[in-house]
Amino acid sequence: MIAEVRKEPGQTRNIGGSWHTDHSYDQVPALGSMLYAREVPESGGDTLFASMYAAYDALSDGLKATLEGLSAAHSSRHVFGPDGRARQGDLAGRIGNPELATQDAIHPVVIRHPETGRRALYVNPGFTLRFEGWTEDESRPLLQYLFQHAVRPEFTCRFHWRAGSLALWDNRSTWHFAVNDYHGERRLLHRITIQGSSLN
Protein backbone atom coordinates (compact mmCIF):
# COMPACT_ATOMS: atom_id res chain seq x y z
CA MET A 1 0.00 0.00 0.00
CA ILE A 2 1.43 3.40 -1.04
CA ALA A 3 0.44 6.60 0.78
CA GLU A 4 1.51 10.23 0.77
CA VAL A 5 2.65 11.83 4.02
CA ARG A 6 2.34 15.58 3.59
CA LYS A 7 2.39 18.73 5.72
CA GLU A 8 1.90 22.11 4.06
CA PRO A 9 3.37 25.39 5.37
CA GLY A 10 0.02 26.61 6.74
CA GLN A 11 -0.75 23.40 8.65
CA THR A 12 0.17 23.02 12.31
CA ARG A 13 -0.34 19.28 12.90
CA ASN A 14 1.63 16.53 11.20
CA ILE A 15 0.82 12.91 10.42
CA GLY A 16 2.55 10.44 12.73
CA GLY A 17 3.38 13.00 15.41
CA SER A 18 3.23 10.60 18.35
CA TRP A 19 4.87 7.29 19.22
CA HIS A 20 3.23 4.40 17.37
CA THR A 21 3.67 1.21 15.38
CA ASP A 22 2.09 1.15 11.93
CA HIS A 23 -0.94 -1.12 11.57
CA SER A 24 -0.74 -2.88 14.95
CA TYR A 25 -4.57 -2.73 14.85
CA ASP A 26 -4.66 -5.21 11.93
CA GLN A 27 -5.21 -8.91 12.52
CA VAL A 28 -2.04 -9.45 10.49
CA PRO A 29 0.13 -6.37 11.26
CA ALA A 30 2.46 -4.77 8.76
CA LEU A 31 5.93 -6.31 8.53
CA GLY A 32 7.52 -2.94 7.93
CA SER A 33 7.32 0.46 6.30
CA MET A 34 9.42 2.34 3.75
CA LEU A 35 9.43 6.13 3.65
CA TYR A 36 10.97 8.11 0.79
CA ALA A 37 11.61 11.85 1.19
CA ARG A 38 10.48 13.99 -1.75
CA GLU A 39 10.59 17.43 -0.07
CA VAL A 40 12.00 18.23 3.36
CA PRO A 41 12.24 21.42 5.43
CA GLU A 42 15.48 23.38 5.83
CA SER A 43 15.75 21.98 9.35
CA GLY A 44 13.66 19.73 11.57
CA GLY A 45 11.17 17.07 10.56
CA ASP A 46 13.32 14.18 11.79
CA THR A 47 11.87 10.78 12.72
CA LEU A 48 12.64 9.13 16.06
CA PHE A 49 12.80 5.35 16.36
CA ALA A 50 12.67 3.18 19.49
CA SER A 51 13.81 -0.45 19.72
CA MET A 52 11.28 -2.80 21.29
CA TYR A 53 13.99 -5.45 21.53
CA ALA A 54 16.00 -3.17 23.81
CA ALA A 55 12.90 -2.11 25.74
CA TYR A 56 11.97 -5.72 26.43
CA ASP A 57 15.52 -6.80 27.31
CA ALA A 58 15.79 -4.06 29.94
CA LEU A 59 12.65 -5.13 31.85
CA SER A 60 13.05 -6.95 35.14
CA ASP A 61 12.62 -10.73 35.15
CA GLY A 62 9.50 -10.31 37.27
CA LEU A 63 7.84 -7.94 34.82
CA LYS A 64 8.84 -10.11 31.87
CA ALA A 65 7.13 -13.06 33.58
CA THR A 66 4.00 -10.96 34.21
CA LEU A 67 3.79 -9.82 30.59
CA GLU A 68 4.58 -13.18 29.04
CA GLY A 69 1.02 -14.52 29.21
CA LEU A 70 -0.77 -11.26 28.41
CA SER A 71 -2.36 -10.09 25.18
CA ALA A 72 -3.52 -6.57 24.38
CA ALA A 73 -6.30 -4.97 22.34
CA HIS A 74 -5.28 -2.64 19.50
CA SER A 75 -7.71 -0.50 17.49
CA SER A 76 -7.79 2.05 14.66
CA ARG A 77 -11.19 3.51 15.61
CA HIS A 78 -10.09 6.14 18.16
CA VAL A 79 -7.47 7.51 15.76
CA PHE A 80 -8.85 7.16 12.23
CA GLY A 81 -12.61 6.70 12.82
CA PRO A 82 -15.21 9.45 12.23
CA ASP A 83 -14.55 11.05 15.64
CA GLY A 84 -10.90 10.04 15.92
CA ARG A 85 -7.85 12.17 16.66
CA ALA A 86 -6.85 12.18 12.97
CA ARG A 87 -10.13 13.93 12.08
CA GLN A 88 -9.54 16.95 14.30
CA GLY A 89 -7.99 20.37 13.64
CA ASP A 90 -6.07 20.74 10.42
CA LEU A 91 -5.63 16.96 10.13
CA ALA A 92 -9.30 16.83 9.10
CA GLY A 93 -9.60 15.75 5.48
CA ARG A 94 -5.96 14.69 5.15
CA ILE A 95 -6.59 11.02 5.94
CA GLY A 96 -9.46 9.49 4.00
CA ASN A 97 -12.11 6.82 4.53
CA PRO A 98 -13.07 7.21 8.22
CA GLU A 99 -15.84 4.65 7.70
CA LEU A 100 -13.19 1.99 7.04
CA ALA A 101 -11.44 2.54 10.40
CA THR A 102 -13.02 -0.49 12.05
CA GLN A 103 -9.92 -2.59 12.67
CA ASP A 104 -9.56 -4.27 16.05
CA ALA A 105 -6.99 -6.92 16.92
CA ILE A 106 -5.63 -8.84 19.89
CA HIS A 107 -1.87 -9.47 19.91
CA PRO A 108 0.58 -10.86 22.49
CA VAL A 109 2.19 -8.15 24.62
CA VAL A 110 5.53 -9.90 24.12
CA ILE A 111 6.10 -11.39 20.68
CA ARG A 112 8.80 -13.67 19.40
CA HIS A 113 9.94 -12.06 16.17
CA PRO A 114 9.06 -14.36 13.23
CA GLU A 115 12.50 -14.00 11.61
CA THR A 116 14.97 -13.33 14.41
CA GLY A 117 13.32 -15.30 17.21
CA ARG A 118 14.08 -12.43 19.62
CA ARG A 119 11.46 -11.29 22.09
CA ALA A 120 10.11 -7.78 21.64
CA LEU A 121 7.56 -5.64 23.44
CA TYR A 122 4.46 -5.30 21.24
CA VAL A 123 2.26 -2.53 22.61
CA ASN A 124 2.29 1.12 21.55
CA PRO A 125 0.71 4.40 22.73
CA GLY A 126 -0.93 5.09 19.38
CA PHE A 127 -3.16 2.05 19.08
CA THR A 128 -3.01 -0.17 22.20
CA LEU A 129 -6.07 0.34 24.40
CA ARG A 130 -5.97 -2.28 27.16
CA PHE A 131 -4.88 -5.76 28.14
CA GLU A 132 -7.21 -8.54 27.09
CA GLY A 133 -9.54 -9.38 29.97
CA TRP A 134 -8.70 -6.12 31.79
CA THR A 135 -10.61 -2.84 31.76
CA GLU A 136 -9.00 0.29 30.32
CA ASP A 137 -8.76 1.74 33.86
CA GLU A 138 -7.01 -1.40 35.12
CA SER A 139 -4.68 -1.46 32.11
CA ARG A 140 -3.70 2.21 32.12
CA PRO A 141 -1.01 2.22 34.88
CA LEU A 142 0.96 -0.70 33.47
CA LEU A 143 0.59 0.43 29.87
CA GLN A 144 1.76 3.93 30.80
CA TYR A 145 4.79 2.45 32.55
CA LEU A 146 5.65 0.40 29.45
CA PHE A 147 5.12 3.39 27.15
CA GLN A 148 7.46 5.58 29.22
CA HIS A 149 10.02 2.80 29.65
CA ALA A 150 10.15 2.04 25.91
CA VAL A 151 11.31 5.54 24.92
CA ARG A 152 14.23 5.84 27.29
CA PRO A 153 17.05 7.62 25.43
CA GLU A 154 19.25 4.53 25.30
CA PHE A 155 16.57 2.68 23.27
CA THR A 156 16.07 5.42 20.67
CA CYS A 157 17.75 6.97 17.66
CA ARG A 158 17.01 9.97 15.43
CA PHE A 159 16.88 9.84 11.63
CA HIS A 160 17.60 13.10 9.78
CA TRP A 161 15.87 13.37 6.41
CA ARG A 162 17.34 14.80 3.23
CA ALA A 163 15.59 14.93 -0.15
CA GLY A 164 16.01 11.44 -1.60
CA SER A 165 16.48 9.72 1.78
CA LEU A 166 14.87 6.29 2.09
CA ALA A 167 14.16 4.68 5.46
CA LEU A 168 13.03 1.08 5.96
CA TRP A 169 12.02 -0.23 9.38
CA ASP A 170 10.50 -3.32 10.98
CA ASN A 171 7.15 -2.48 12.60
CA ARG A 172 7.28 -5.63 14.73
CA SER A 173 10.32 -4.47 16.69
CA THR A 174 10.24 -0.66 16.55
CA TRP A 175 8.10 2.38 17.29
CA HIS A 176 8.48 5.68 15.45
CA PHE A 177 7.59 9.35 15.96
CA ALA A 178 7.55 12.12 13.31
CA VAL A 179 8.89 15.26 15.00
CA ASN A 180 6.71 18.31 14.27
CA ASP A 181 9.27 21.13 14.55
CA TYR A 182 9.21 22.71 11.09
CA HIS A 183 6.17 25.01 11.13
CA GLY A 184 5.77 27.17 8.04
CA GLU A 185 7.65 24.72 5.79
CA ARG A 186 6.55 21.89 3.51
CA ARG A 187 7.39 18.23 4.03
CA LEU A 188 6.37 15.51 1.56
CA LEU A 189 7.22 11.84 1.81
CA HIS A 190 5.88 8.69 0.14
CA ARG A 191 5.24 5.63 2.31
CA ILE A 192 4.95 1.98 1.36
CA THR A 193 3.53 -0.42 3.93
CA ILE A 194 4.82 -4.00 3.66
CA GLN A 195 2.44 -6.87 4.33
CA GLY A 196 3.33 -9.02 7.32
CA SER A 197 2.38 -12.33 8.90
CA SER A 198 0.51 -13.36 12.04
CA LEU A 199 2.17 -12.68 15.41
CA ASN A 200 0.24 -15.38 17.28
C-alpha positions in Angstrom: 0.0 0.0 0.0 1.4 3.4 -1.0 0.4 6.6 0.8 1.5 10.2 0.8 2.6 11.8 4.0 2.3 15.6 3.6 2.4 18.7 5.7 1.9 22.1 4.1 3.4 25.4 5.4 0.0 26.6 6.7 -0.7 23.4 8.6 0.2 23.0 12.3 -0.3 19.3 12.9 1.6 16.5 11.2 0.8 12.9 10.4 2.5 10.4 12.7 3.4 13.0 15.4 3.2 10.6 18.4 4.9 7.3 19.2 3.2 4.4 17.4 3.7 1.2 15.4 2.1 1.2 11.9 -0.9 -1.1 11.6 -0.7 -2.9 14.9 -4.6 -2.7 14.8 -4.7 -5.2 11.9 -5.2 -8.9 12.5 -2.0 -9.4 10.5 0.1 -6.4 11.3 2.5 -4.8 8.8 5.9 -6.3 8.5 7.5 -2.9 7.9 7.3 0.5 6.3 9.4 2.3 3.8 9.4 6.1 3.7 11.0 8.1 0.8 11.6 11.9 1.2 10.5 14.0 -1.8 10.6 17.4 -0.1 12.0 18.2 3.4 12.2 21.4 5.4 15.5 23.4 5.8 15.7 22.0 9.3 13.7 19.7 11.6 11.2 17.1 10.6 13.3 14.2 11.8 11.9 10.8 12.7 12.6 9.1 16.1 12.8 5.4 16.4 12.7 3.2 19.5 13.8 -0.4 19.7 11.3 -2.8 21.3 14.0 -5.5 21.5 16.0 -3.2 23.8 12.9 -2.1 25.7 12.0 -5.7 26.4 15.5 -6.8 27.3 15.8 -4.1 29.9 12.7 -5.1 31.8 13.0 -7.0 35.1 12.6 -10.7 35.1 9.5 -10.3 37.3 7.8 -7.9 34.8 8.8 -10.1 31.9 7.1 -13.1 33.6 4.0 -11.0 34.2 3.8 -9.8 30.6 4.6 -13.2 29.0 1.0 -14.5 29.2 -0.8 -11.3 28.4 -2.4 -10.1 25.2 -3.5 -6.6 24.4 -6.3 -5.0 22.3 -5.3 -2.6 19.5 -7.7 -0.5 17.5 -7.8 2.0 14.7 -11.2 3.5 15.6 -10.1 6.1 18.2 -7.5 7.5 15.8 -8.9 7.2 12.2 -12.6 6.7 12.8 -15.2 9.4 12.2 -14.5 11.0 15.6 -10.9 10.0 15.9 -7.8 12.2 16.7 -6.8 12.2 13.0 -10.1 13.9 12.1 -9.5 17.0 14.3 -8.0 20.4 13.6 -6.1 20.7 10.4 -5.6 17.0 10.1 -9.3 16.8 9.1 -9.6 15.7 5.5 -6.0 14.7 5.2 -6.6 11.0 5.9 -9.5 9.5 4.0 -12.1 6.8 4.5 -13.1 7.2 8.2 -15.8 4.7 7.7 -13.2 2.0 7.0 -11.4 2.5 10.4 -13.0 -0.5 12.0 -9.9 -2.6 12.7 -9.6 -4.3 16.1 -7.0 -6.9 16.9 -5.6 -8.8 19.9 -1.9 -9.5 19.9 0.6 -10.9 22.5 2.2 -8.2 24.6 5.5 -9.9 24.1 6.1 -11.4 20.7 8.8 -13.7 19.4 9.9 -12.1 16.2 9.1 -14.4 13.2 12.5 -14.0 11.6 15.0 -13.3 14.4 13.3 -15.3 17.2 14.1 -12.4 19.6 11.5 -11.3 22.1 10.1 -7.8 21.6 7.6 -5.6 23.4 4.5 -5.3 21.2 2.3 -2.5 22.6 2.3 1.1 21.6 0.7 4.4 22.7 -0.9 5.1 19.4 -3.2 2.0 19.1 -3.0 -0.2 22.2 -6.1 0.3 24.4 -6.0 -2.3 27.2 -4.9 -5.8 28.1 -7.2 -8.5 27.1 -9.5 -9.4 30.0 -8.7 -6.1 31.8 -10.6 -2.8 31.8 -9.0 0.3 30.3 -8.8 1.7 33.9 -7.0 -1.4 35.1 -4.7 -1.5 32.1 -3.7 2.2 32.1 -1.0 2.2 34.9 1.0 -0.7 33.5 0.6 0.4 29.9 1.8 3.9 30.8 4.8 2.4 32.5 5.6 0.4 29.5 5.1 3.4 27.1 7.5 5.6 29.2 10.0 2.8 29.6 10.2 2.0 25.9 11.3 5.5 24.9 14.2 5.8 27.3 17.0 7.6 25.4 19.3 4.5 25.3 16.6 2.7 23.3 16.1 5.4 20.7 17.8 7.0 17.7 17.0 10.0 15.4 16.9 9.8 11.6 17.6 13.1 9.8 15.9 13.4 6.4 17.3 14.8 3.2 15.6 14.9 -0.2 16.0 11.4 -1.6 16.5 9.7 1.8 14.9 6.3 2.1 14.2 4.7 5.5 13.0 1.1 6.0 12.0 -0.2 9.4 10.5 -3.3 11.0 7.2 -2.5 12.6 7.3 -5.6 14.7 10.3 -4.5 16.7 10.2 -0.7 16.5 8.1 2.4 17.3 8.5 5.7 15.4 7.6 9.3 16.0 7.6 12.1 13.3 8.9 15.3 15.0 6.7 18.3 14.3 9.3 21.1 14.6 9.2 22.7 11.1 6.2 25.0 11.1 5.8 27.2 8.0 7.7 24.7 5.8 6.6 21.9 3.5 7.4 18.2 4.0 6.4 15.5 1.6 7.2 11.8 1.8 5.9 8.7 0.1 5.2 5.6 2.3 5.0 2.0 1.4 3.5 -0.4 3.9 4.8 -4.0 3.7 2.4 -6.9 4.3 3.3 -9.0 7.3 2.4 -12.3 8.9 0.5 -13.4 12.0 2.2 -12.7 15.4 0.2 -15.4 17.3 
